[in-house]
């Protein structure tokens, strides 16, 4: 049976910890931006202004129609 060598992991703990902190920061930022953008779109849909209602409806329809894997692929290929 193979035994895992933990000496490399222990040396990398500071880097792993910083990676975990950055991941949590990105997650919190994405949650906050998502809540704000979702609220703005909901207000657009409820407003009496037809272009805003149309934009919000179109945006939601497009992003509900596109599979998440496709969006992730586009993000991966477009964002350097």
Buried (B, 14 or more C-beta within 10 A) or exposed (E): EEEEEEEEEEEEEEEEEEEEEEEEEEEEEEEEEEEEEEEEBEEBBEEEEEEBBEBBEEBBEEEEEEEEEEEEEEEEEEEE
